[in-house]
Every structure is written in C-alpha cells, then in structure tokens.
Amino acid sequence: MAANSYMVPLGTPAPAFDLTAIDGGSVSLGDLKGSPATLVVFLSNHCPYVRHIEKGLGALAADYGARLSIVAICSNDSVNYPDDDPTHLAEQAARAGFAFPYLLDDTQEVAKAYRAACTPDFFLYDAHLQLVYRGEFDGARPGNSVPVTGESLRAAIDAVLEGEPVPGEQSPSLGCGIKWKPGNAPA
C-alpha cells in the first residue's frame, strides 16, 4: 500500500545510528560527519516505487561523489518480506549501481527515530546534520510518464552545496509503507 513521507520538521537534527552494512561492516552517523551534505535514504528491494528510481539514485550518487555522504537503510521486516534480506539488497545495490553503504535496521528503531514512513524516504542534512530536505526524489512514479531525474532532490543538494537555503516548499515522497514487524509499528 502506498504511503507518503511524514514531512519531519526542517531543522530536526539527524538521529544517531550504528548499523550493520549488507557487506558485514558497520556504519554510524559519526562516520558521516564532516561532509557538506548528508543523505539518509530508506529503501527496500521489493517496492516498485524504489525500483522505479533506483538507477537514478545510483546515478545521483555518482554525480555528486565525495561532496555528498549517502547511506541507504532498509528497515523492512525481512522475515515476512524476504526480497529485502541482505542477499537481495546486495543484488539491488549491484543492479542499481549503489556505491554507498546499504545498512540493515533489523530492530526498526532507526526508522522510528527518523520517522521514516515509506520506501523511498529521503532525508537530506546540511554540514551541521540539521534536516534541510525531506521529500520526493522527483515526480516520477511507476505508471506515469515523468522521467526519473532526481530533480527535486538534486535541487536541494545543489542548494546545500552552494551554501544557499533549501526552499521550504517540499513535496512528500511516495512509496511502499515500511513493513513493520508484528507489534513494532510506531504509535
């Protein structure tokens, strides 16, 4: 079922995390400090909304390179949604050209802390790890004819990198609702 992002208040500090990556290492928010812009994106492998934009996200990461720190987090219940287990996420990362860490939020506590609602759900932070953008990748959706460009997210990233304010008018992301473990959905 499709869900919109919650549109967390701008200026919210990035919640700390320390998660295992699909390759077995670990990544924490502290590892990302010092970047002029940091993107935390909640993804999954099975969601058609994510699959529709995943190569565009891989291209965006390549285009910005070291100027932008990126981590992807999968918080879905991989027991009931096995396409979102580490093996399938690794296949997705290879297919989409993800050259950034893909992390596992098995407890789903990080998704709750970020107030992630859907996949994809994008959270862009400035150099002080304050939220400056939460919204859509672009207007492309499965079944519409809008090209996948990352236009909305790229405009926000460009503003941060140029030291300009990110416009406050932002459109929510739309995607598959996070697949919460039984009894784990946020209240």
Wavefront OBJ file of the C-alpha trace (Angstrom):
o trace
v 0.000 0.000 0.000
v 1.367 3.429 -0.951
v 2.278 5.869 1.806
v 3.604 9.435 1.941
v 6.560 10.545 4.000
v 5.737 12.287 7.287
v 7.494 15.563 6.412
v 9.535 15.776 9.609
v 10.111 19.425 10.675
v 13.024 21.114 8.923
v 15.930 21.809 11.275
v 15.478 18.485 13.094
v 18.905 17.005 13.973
v 19.849 13.682 12.389
v 19.240 10.856 14.872
v 22.333 8.809 15.699
v 22.660 5.271 14.394
v 25.228 2.488 14.219
v 24.082 -0.235 11.836
v 25.469 -3.286 10.102
v 26.013 -2.942 6.361
v 24.985 -5.611 3.879
v 28.706 -6.281 3.307
v 29.194 -7.041 7.030
v 30.878 -3.816 8.152
v 29.177 -1.174 10.234
v 28.445 2.499 9.668
v 27.419 5.138 12.184
v 26.167 8.683 11.793
v 29.519 9.786 13.225
v 31.241 8.248 10.192
v 29.406 10.777 8.003
v 30.339 13.929 9.947
v 32.407 16.481 8.095
v 30.528 16.225 4.819
v 28.896 19.408 3.481
v 25.707 17.385 2.834
v 24.472 14.010 4.087
v 21.644 11.979 2.589
v 19.946 9.236 4.591
v 17.512 7.289 2.423
v 15.211 4.487 3.491
v 14.965 1.887 0.721
v 13.821 -1.640 0.052
v 14.340 -4.079 -2.779
v 10.783 -5.278 -3.328
v 8.990 -1.902 -3.621
v 8.041 -0.831 -7.176
v 8.479 2.848 -6.229
v 12.091 2.193 -5.219
v 12.767 0.005 -8.233
v 11.442 2.777 -10.466
v 14.052 5.300 -9.246
v 16.924 3.093 -8.023
v 19.184 3.547 -11.070
v 18.539 7.291 -10.889
v 19.642 7.236 -7.250
v 22.786 5.336 -8.216
v 23.494 7.966 -10.900
v 22.865 10.808 -8.444
v 25.391 9.317 -6.016
v 27.976 9.002 -8.801
v 27.360 12.573 -9.969
v 27.939 14.101 -6.523
v 30.768 11.789 -5.466
v 32.605 12.799 -2.292
v 30.695 16.099 -1.991
v 27.706 14.152 -0.626
v 27.707 11.427 2.019
v 24.967 8.860 1.384
v 23.704 5.880 3.316
v 20.723 3.707 2.480
v 18.837 1.924 5.239
v 16.443 -0.983 4.893
v 14.149 -1.243 7.893
v 11.657 -3.711 6.445
v 10.760 -6.977 8.132
v 12.859 -9.330 6.009
v 11.296 -12.447 7.538
v 7.894 -11.640 6.044
v 9.432 -9.792 3.057
v 12.426 -11.972 2.086
v 13.171 -9.866 -1.024
v 14.501 -7.333 1.490
v 17.037 -9.664 3.099
v 20.780 -8.854 2.837
v 21.361 -11.121 -0.181
v 18.610 -9.474 -2.210
v 19.667 -5.989 -1.081
v 23.189 -6.746 -2.335
v 21.706 -7.769 -5.682
v 19.775 -4.491 -5.759
v 22.883 -2.450 -4.932
v 24.749 -4.102 -7.820
v 21.802 -3.700 -10.212
v 21.281 -0.024 -9.356
v 24.942 0.978 -9.112
v 24.833 1.915 -5.433
v 28.374 2.822 -4.380
v 27.293 3.872 -0.886
v 26.711 1.816 2.273
v 23.424 -0.086 2.467
v 22.534 -0.684 6.102
v 20.205 -3.058 7.938
v 17.860 -1.712 10.594
v 16.737 -5.068 11.991
v 15.259 -3.568 15.165
v 13.460 -0.857 13.147
v 14.470 1.650 15.834
v 16.344 3.838 13.336
v 13.294 4.088 11.072
v 11.258 5.132 14.097
v 13.869 7.718 15.148
v 13.891 9.267 11.660
v 10.100 8.954 11.375
v 10.550 7.117 8.088
v 7.201 6.108 6.650
v 7.869 4.676 3.224
v 10.422 3.450 0.742
v 11.875 5.522 -0.705
v 12.037 8.157 2.027
v 14.772 10.822 1.703
v 16.325 12.899 4.497
v 18.961 15.481 3.472
v 21.087 17.160 6.139
v 23.483 20.102 5.994
v 27.063 20.148 7.335
v 25.679 20.508 10.882
v 23.453 17.440 10.374
v 20.294 19.559 10.531
v 17.419 18.465 8.280
v 17.058 20.713 5.224
v 15.041 18.471 2.888
v 12.617 15.605 3.278
v 10.601 14.782 0.261
v 10.426 13.208 -3.148
v 13.258 12.169 -5.438
v 11.307 13.706 -8.323
v 7.811 13.479 -9.775
v 8.384 10.081 -11.413
v 6.162 7.248 -10.200
v 5.528 3.773 -11.564
v 2.961 4.143 -14.317
v 3.377 7.864 -15.011
v 5.416 9.275 -17.875
v 7.571 11.630 -15.793
v 11.268 10.859 -16.401
v 13.429 9.767 -13.464
v 15.874 12.652 -12.978
v 16.077 13.218 -9.221
v 15.205 16.848 -9.973
v 13.632 17.644 -6.580
v 16.399 16.059 -4.513
v 19.172 17.411 -6.765
v 17.862 20.972 -6.360
v 18.035 20.581 -2.578
v 21.536 19.061 -2.677
v 22.772 21.813 -5.004
v 21.419 24.494 -2.654
v 23.193 22.938 0.338
v 26.475 22.586 -1.547
v 26.261 26.207 -2.750
v 25.523 27.484 0.772
v 22.036 28.602 -0.249
v 18.826 27.932 1.657
v 16.770 24.967 0.533
v 13.212 26.045 -0.325
v 10.777 25.155 2.449
v 8.063 24.102 -0.015
v 8.756 20.398 -0.500
v 6.638 17.571 -1.874
v 6.463 14.374 0.197
v 7.938 11.163 -1.041
v 5.506 8.446 -2.069
v 6.278 4.765 -1.822
v 5.538 1.464 -0.158
v 4.879 1.741 3.556
v 7.650 0.370 5.752
v 6.956 -3.276 6.544
v 6.912 -3.250 10.313
v 7.463 -6.386 12.333
v 4.357 -7.506 14.238
v 3.747 -5.142 17.135
v 6.549 -2.783 16.051
v 4.675 -0.123 14.064
v 5.026 3.361 15.531
v 2.049 4.609 17.518
l 1 2 3 4 5 6 7 8 9 10 11 12 13 14 15 16 17 18 19 20 21 22 23 24 25 26 27 28 29 30 31 32 33 34 35 36 37 38 39 40 41 42 43 44 45 46 47 48 49 50 51 52 53 54 55 56 57 58 59 60 61 62 63 64 65 66 67 68 69 70 71 72 73 74 75 76 77 78 79 80 81 82 83 84 85 86 87 88 89 90 91 92 93 94 95 96 97 98 99 100 101 102 103 104 105 106 107 108 109 110 111 112 113 114 115 116 117 118 119 120 121 122 123 124 125 126 127 128 129 130 131 132 133 134 135 136 137 138 139 140 141 142 143 144 145 146 147 148 149 150 151 152 153 154 155 156 157 158 159 160 161 162 163 164 165 166 167 168 169 170 171 172 173 174 175 176 177 178 179 180 181 182 183 184 185 186 187
